[in-house]
């Protein structure tokens, strides 16, 4: 049987979708910022994640996601321990959000949080609290 303190510890970190991590400490919920990583302008094609070496010789990954009608997209990167950092994709070309993240090598776990209107009657179902898979990913890991 788990105590209230153990239950709080299990629920200590929950993504809120707004760039913060909610932490429950002593019964009170506090928000801590999720670290961000630098993003450079990337290419809108090809869609998905593609490792490349930039013109300045810096290796990294270009991320491109079609999200028609979205107001913003955050790339969520996860390290080997499952800790999340975010990279806001600010480049927008024909409804494709894109960016180049230096130092991200093949095999890195990632997902997207998409911001925008919530109006299911019109098909607008943006919910940044949900981590989305890349529809162009070549593999899914646990």
Buried (B, 14 or more C-beta within 10 A) or exposed (E): EEEEEEEBEEEEBEBEBEBEBBBBEEEEEEEEEBEEBEBBEBBBEEBBBBEEEEEEEEEBBBBBBBBEEBEBBBBBBBEEEEEBBBBBBEBBEEEBBBBBBBEBEEEBBBBBBBBBEEEEEEEEEBEBEEBBEBEBEEEEEE
